[in-house]
Amino acid sequence: MDGETVLYVDGACWGNPGPGGWAALLLQGGERTLLVGRQHWTTNNRMELQAALEGLRALAQPSRVRLVSDSQYVVRGLKEWLAGWERKGFPIQNADLWKALAHEARRHRLKVVWVRGHSGHPENEQVDREASQQALLAKEELEAQQGRPLPLKGGEKPPTPKQLRYLKALGHQGQEPRTLAEASRLIKRLLREGRTPA
């Protein structure tokens, strides 16, 4: 168990449930390993758990691991709730992933750390972007299978014309956001990256 491995994890979902993605970034002895994946129909919580699970599974040997997540569900689950759930036989949602995560966690000396999301932490921002990209790819694959765009979920609002104009002024050239919340997150991220309106 020489040295500490740092594992950054995040999950994302287009709608909840909906197409989702996850990302895990392993920092070991100066090396960075990025793992990603996606599912066509899942939830945000399942993607958060999948990221942690796949990151720990990628470690062939028992290790000292600092797992960093912006998900209170993952952090509090591992630190506070998991032992009680195990005693009671996992009478919870996502029991399959929690059981697998409990098994992987026992292989390592695990320290779990919460970090505030979208706060400028470079590795957390990286896994957030990668998980969101995987969710977008899953959405596009699903839309291609169905031959039509996925509908907006109940309660979601489309982006405002002002938001779209501002994104264009900030130099955004990727896919146009489909919801007001997604546009807001994208604008904040571009501003944090130092973009200024043209």
C-alpha atoms as a printed R data frame, in Angstrom:
    type eleno elety resid chain resno       x      y       z
1   ATOM     1    CA   MET     A     1   0.000  0.000   0.000
2   ATOM     2    CA   ASP     A     2   2.759  2.435  -0.900
3   ATOM     3    CA   GLY     A     3   1.614  6.028  -1.450
4   ATOM     4    CA   GLU     A     4  -1.892  7.384  -1.699
5   ATOM     5    CA   THR     A     5  -4.078  7.074  -4.760
6   ATOM     6    CA   VAL     A     6  -6.508  9.948  -5.283
7   ATOM     7    CA   LEU     A     7  -9.755  9.104  -7.050
8   ATOM     8    CA   TYR     A     8 -12.048 11.856  -8.361
9   ATOM     9    CA   VAL     A     9 -15.511 10.733  -9.425
10  ATOM    10    CA   ASP     A    10 -18.652 12.256 -10.889
11  ATOM    11    CA   GLY     A    11 -21.865 11.240 -12.603
12  ATOM    12    CA   ALA     A    12 -24.352 13.068 -14.818
13  ATOM    13    CA   CYS     A    13 -27.772 12.412 -16.257
14  ATOM    14    CA   TRP     A    14 -29.836 13.965 -19.035
15  ATOM    15    CA   GLY     A    15 -33.113 14.042 -17.171
16  ATOM    16    CA   ASN     A    16 -33.436 11.919 -14.065
17  ATOM    17    CA   PRO     A    17 -34.002  9.168 -15.086
18  ATOM    18    CA   GLY     A    18 -32.557  9.429 -18.566
19  ATOM    19    CA   PRO     A    19 -29.316  8.923 -20.522
20  ATOM    20    CA   GLY     A    20 -26.356  9.170 -18.175
21  ATOM    21    CA   GLY     A    21 -22.581  9.157 -17.957
22  ATOM    22    CA   TRP     A    22 -19.870  8.736 -15.365
23  ATOM    23    CA   ALA     A    23 -16.183  9.588 -15.055
24  ATOM    24    CA   ALA     A    24 -13.400  8.571 -12.675
25  ATOM    25    CA   LEU     A    25  -9.930 10.106 -12.586
26  ATOM    26    CA   LEU     A    26  -7.155  8.153 -10.822
27  ATOM    27    CA   LEU     A    27  -3.975  9.941  -9.705
28  ATOM    28    CA   GLN     A    28  -1.251  7.409  -8.830
29  ATOM    29    CA   GLY     A    29   2.463  8.090  -8.539
30  ATOM    30    CA   GLY     A    30   2.409 10.965 -11.002
31  ATOM    31    CA   GLU     A    31   0.182  9.126 -13.494
32  ATOM    32    CA   ARG     A    32  -3.359 10.186 -14.401
33  ATOM    33    CA   THR     A    33  -5.850  7.604 -15.639
34  ATOM    34    CA   LEU     A    34  -9.287  8.660 -16.856
35  ATOM    35    CA   LEU     A    35 -12.131  6.123 -16.984
36  ATOM    36    CA   VAL     A    36 -15.525  6.946 -18.518
37  ATOM    37    CA   GLY     A    37 -18.762  5.184 -19.384
38  ATOM    38    CA   ARG     A    38 -22.415  5.771 -20.185
39  ATOM    39    CA   GLN     A    39 -25.861  4.169 -20.082
40  ATOM    40    CA   HIS     A    40 -28.968  4.920 -22.104
41  ATOM    41    CA   TRP     A    41 -31.403  4.786 -19.182
42  ATOM    42    CA   THR     A    42 -30.273  5.453 -15.633
43  ATOM    43    CA   THR     A    43 -30.334  8.041 -12.823
44  ATOM    44    CA   ASN     A    44 -27.897 10.636 -11.583
45  ATOM    45    CA   ASN     A    45 -27.335  8.723  -8.319
46  ATOM    46    CA   ARG     A    46 -26.562  5.489 -10.176
47  ATOM    47    CA   MET     A    47 -23.996  7.280 -12.321
48  ATOM    48    CA   GLU     A    48 -22.352  8.805  -9.227
49  ATOM    49    CA   LEU     A    49 -22.103  5.322  -7.686
50  ATOM    50    CA   GLN     A    50 -20.893  3.738 -10.922
51  ATOM    51    CA   ALA     A    51 -18.043  6.245 -11.132
52  ATOM    52    CA   ALA     A    52 -16.854  5.398  -7.610
53  ATOM    53    CA   LEU     A    53 -17.261  1.675  -8.223
54  ATOM    54    CA   GLU     A    54 -15.344  1.635 -11.518
55  ATOM    55    CA   GLY     A    55 -12.576  3.791 -10.088
56  ATOM    56    CA   LEU     A    56 -12.013  1.397  -7.174
57  ATOM    57    CA   ARG     A    57 -12.313 -1.651  -9.432
58  ATOM    58    CA   ALA     A    58  -9.514 -0.281 -11.609
59  ATOM    59    CA   LEU     A    59  -7.056 -0.677  -8.719
60  ATOM    60    CA   ALA     A    60  -5.594 -4.167  -9.034
61  ATOM    61    CA   GLN     A    61  -3.944 -4.095  -5.602
62  ATOM    62    CA   PRO     A    62  -5.270 -2.980  -2.191
63  ATOM    63    CA   SER     A    63  -4.380  0.698  -1.885
64  ATOM    64    CA   ARG     A    64  -4.665  3.757   0.301
65  ATOM    65    CA   VAL     A    65  -7.345  5.703  -1.580
66  ATOM    66    CA   ARG     A    66  -8.697  9.209  -1.100
67  ATOM    67    CA   LEU     A    67 -12.011  9.248  -2.952
68  ATOM    68    CA   VAL     A    68 -13.162 12.784  -3.789
69  ATOM    69    CA   SER     A    69 -16.765 13.470  -4.830
70  ATOM    70    CA   ASP     A    70 -19.181 16.399  -4.932
71  ATOM    71    CA   SER     A    71 -22.078 13.996  -4.307
72  ATOM    72    CA   GLN     A    72 -23.400 13.996  -0.738
73  ATOM    73    CA   TYR     A    73 -25.188 10.756  -1.636
74  ATOM    74    CA   VAL     A    74 -21.871  9.003  -2.324
75  ATOM    75    CA   VAL     A    75 -19.879 10.658   0.465
76  ATOM    76    CA   ARG     A    76 -22.430 10.283   3.254
77  ATOM    77    CA   GLY     A    77 -23.389  6.834   1.994
78  ATOM    78    CA   LEU     A    78 -19.824  5.580   2.293
79  ATOM    79    CA   LYS     A    79 -18.980  7.422   5.522
80  ATOM    80    CA   GLU     A    80 -22.233  7.267   7.490
81  ATOM    81    CA   TRP     A    81 -24.904  4.977   6.077
82  ATOM    82    CA   LEU     A    82 -23.208  1.959   4.489
83  ATOM    83    CA   ALA     A    83 -22.561 -0.064   7.655
84  ATOM    84    CA   GLY     A    84 -26.207  0.222   8.726
85  ATOM    85    CA   TRP     A    85 -27.466 -0.682   5.263
86  ATOM    86    CA   GLU     A    86 -25.261 -3.773   5.249
87  ATOM    87    CA   ARG     A    87 -26.590 -4.899   8.642
88  ATOM    88    CA   LYS     A    88 -30.157 -4.528   7.394
89  ATOM    89    CA   GLY     A    89 -29.522 -6.320   4.082
90  ATOM    90    CA   PHE     A    90 -29.514 -3.198   1.869
91  ATOM    91    CA   PRO     A    91 -33.244 -2.283   1.972
92  ATOM    92    CA   ILE     A    92 -32.531  0.708  -0.288
93  ATOM    93    CA   GLN     A    93 -32.602  1.956  -3.857
94  ATOM    94    CA   ASN     A    94 -29.529  1.098  -5.924
95  ATOM    95    CA   ALA     A    95 -28.759 -1.823  -3.609
96  ATOM    96    CA   ASP     A    96 -26.873 -3.653  -6.388
97  ATOM    97    CA   LEU     A    97 -24.362 -0.825  -6.755
98  ATOM    98    CA   TRP     A    98 -24.052 -0.192  -3.025
99  ATOM    99    CA   LYS     A    99 -23.302 -3.895  -2.403
100 ATOM   100    CA   ALA     A   100 -20.620 -3.882  -5.097
101 ATOM   101    CA   LEU     A   101 -19.206 -0.607  -3.760
102 ATOM   102    CA   ALA     A   102 -19.087 -1.995  -0.205
103 ATOM   103    CA   HIS     A   103 -17.104 -4.983  -1.500
104 ATOM   104    CA   GLU     A   104 -14.618 -2.757  -3.348
105 ATOM   105    CA   ALA     A   105 -14.298 -0.334  -0.428
106 ATOM   106    CA   ARG     A   106 -13.278 -3.193   1.898
107 ATOM   107    CA   ARG     A   107 -10.313 -4.005  -0.373
108 ATOM   108    CA   HIS     A   108  -8.748 -0.607   0.279
109 ATOM   109    CA   ARG     A   109  -7.925  1.830   3.064
110 ATOM   110    CA   LEU     A   110 -10.515  4.341   1.962
111 ATOM   111    CA   LYS     A   111 -10.817  7.993   2.952
112 ATOM   112    CA   VAL     A   112 -13.853  9.765   1.495
113 ATOM   113    CA   VAL     A   113 -13.782 13.535   0.939
114 ATOM   114    CA   TRP     A   114 -16.571 15.861  -0.185
115 ATOM   115    CA   VAL     A   115 -15.736 18.808  -2.433
116 ATOM   116    CA   ARG     A   116 -18.194 21.502  -3.494
117 ATOM   117    CA   GLY     A   117 -19.196 21.063  -7.129
118 ATOM   118    CA   HIS     A   118 -18.551 23.809  -9.703
119 ATOM   119    CA   SER     A   119 -16.173 25.579  -7.321
120 ATOM   120    CA   GLY     A   120 -13.148 25.687  -9.634
121 ATOM   121    CA   HIS     A   121 -11.440 22.521  -8.361
122 ATOM   122    CA   PRO     A   122  -9.562 21.360 -11.504
123 ATOM   123    CA   GLU     A   123  -9.937 17.575 -11.168
124 ATOM   124    CA   ASN     A   124 -13.524 17.803  -9.986
125 ATOM   125    CA   GLU     A   125 -14.305 20.075 -12.924
126 ATOM   126    CA   GLN     A   126 -12.626 17.579 -15.263
127 ATOM   127    CA   VAL     A   127 -14.701 14.598 -14.148
128 ATOM   128    CA   ASP     A   128 -17.825 16.774 -14.231
129 ATOM   129    CA   ARG     A   129 -17.133 17.695 -17.863
130 ATOM   130    CA   GLU     A   130 -16.311 14.102 -18.830
131 ATOM   131    CA   ALA     A   131 -19.418 12.674 -17.143
132 ATOM   132    CA   SER     A   132 -21.608 15.328 -18.797
133 ATOM   133    CA   GLN     A   133 -20.037 14.543 -22.183
134 ATOM   134    CA   GLN     A   134 -20.777 10.841 -21.712
135 ATOM   135    CA   ALA     A   135 -24.386 11.637 -20.785
136 ATOM   136    CA   LEU     A   136 -24.681 13.735 -23.946
137 ATOM   137    CA   LEU     A   137 -23.257 10.897 -26.056
138 ATOM   138    CA   ALA     A   138 -25.740  8.473 -24.466
139 ATOM   139    CA   LYS     A   139 -28.565 10.909 -25.260
140 ATOM   140    CA   GLU     A   140 -27.443 11.241 -28.877
141 ATOM   141    CA   GLU     A   141 -27.197  7.453 -29.243
142 ATOM   142    CA   LEU     A   142 -30.690  7.042 -27.812
143 ATOM   143    CA   GLU     A   143 -32.106  9.752 -30.054
144 ATOM   144    CA   ALA     A   144 -30.478  8.098 -33.084
145 ATOM   145    CA   GLN     A   145 -32.073  4.763 -32.120
146 ATOM   146    CA   GLN     A   146 -35.484  6.372 -31.671
147 ATOM   147    CA   GLY     A   147 -35.166  8.645 -34.693
148 ATOM   148    CA   ARG     A   148 -36.297 11.727 -32.774
149 ATOM   149    CA   PRO     A   149 -35.052 14.117 -30.049
150 ATOM   150    CA   LEU     A   150 -35.754 13.239 -26.440
151 ATOM   151    CA   PRO     A   151 -38.458 15.453 -24.940
152 ATOM   152    CA   LEU     A   152 -37.678 17.870 -22.156
153 ATOM   153    CA   LYS     A   153 -38.566 16.431 -18.754
154 ATOM   154    CA   GLY     A   154 -41.470 17.785 -16.740
155 ATOM   155    CA   GLY     A   155 -40.674 21.129 -15.155
156 ATOM   156    CA   GLU     A   156 -37.638 21.808 -17.343
157 ATOM   157    CA   LYS     A   157 -37.539 25.083 -19.261
158 ATOM   158    CA   PRO     A   158 -35.715 25.726 -22.526
159 ATOM   159    CA   PRO     A   159 -32.815 28.211 -22.565
160 ATOM   160    CA   THR     A   160 -33.748 31.853 -23.026
161 ATOM   161    CA   PRO     A   161 -32.761 33.706 -26.219
162 ATOM   162    CA   LYS     A   162 -30.605 35.983 -24.033
163 ATOM   163    CA   GLN     A   163 -28.678 32.972 -22.676
164 ATOM   164    CA   LEU     A   164 -28.079 31.636 -26.182
165 ATOM   165    CA   ARG     A   165 -26.844 35.028 -27.388
166 ATOM   166    CA   TYR     A   166 -24.518 35.293 -24.385
167 ATOM   167    CA   LEU     A   167 -23.109 31.807 -25.008
168 ATOM   168    CA   LYS     A   168 -22.394 32.780 -28.593
169 ATOM   169    CA   ALA     A   169 -20.680 35.978 -27.383
170 ATOM   170    CA   LEU     A   170 -18.546 33.851 -25.035
171 ATOM   171    CA   GLY     A   171 -17.384 31.815 -28.021
172 ATOM   172    CA   HIS     A   172 -19.261 28.584 -27.228
173 ATOM   173    CA   GLN     A   173 -19.173 26.385 -30.326
174 ATOM   174    CA   GLY     A   174 -20.443 23.067 -28.964
175 ATOM   175    CA   GLN     A   175 -23.964 21.714 -28.991
176 ATOM   176    CA   GLU     A   176 -26.619 24.184 -27.929
177 ATOM   177    CA   PRO     A   177 -27.957 23.510 -24.408
178 ATOM   178    CA   ARG     A   178 -31.520 22.216 -24.300
179 ATOM   179    CA   THR     A   179 -32.567 23.497 -20.869
180 ATOM   180    CA   LEU     A   180 -32.344 26.771 -18.968
181 ATOM   181    CA   ALA     A   181 -30.416 25.064 -16.135
182 ATOM   182    CA   GLU     A   182 -27.911 23.527 -18.534
183 ATOM   183    CA   ALA     A   183 -27.347 26.900 -20.217
184 ATOM   184    CA   SER     A   184 -26.767 28.535 -16.820
185 ATOM   185    CA   ARG     A   185 -24.192 25.893 -15.850
186 ATOM   186    CA   LEU     A   186 -22.417 26.273 -19.186
187 ATOM   187    CA   ILE     A   187 -22.239 30.061 -18.896
188 ATOM   188    CA   LYS     A   188 -20.795 29.813 -15.358
189 ATOM   189    CA   ARG     A   189 -18.197 27.291 -16.496
190 ATOM   190    CA   LEU     A   190 -17.085 29.442 -19.442
191 ATOM   191    CA   LEU     A   191 -16.785 32.504 -17.194
192 ATOM   192    CA   ARG     A   192 -14.700 30.502 -14.693
193 ATOM   193    CA   GLU     A   193 -12.438 29.489 -17.569
194 ATOM   194    CA   GLY     A   194 -11.797 33.183 -18.216
195 ATOM   195    CA   ARG     A   195 -13.977 33.650 -21.295
196 ATOM   196    CA   THR     A   196 -15.219 37.176 -21.935
197 ATOM   197    CA   PRO     A   197 -17.994 38.286 -24.289
198 ATOM   198    CA   ALA     A   198 -16.749 39.174 -27.769
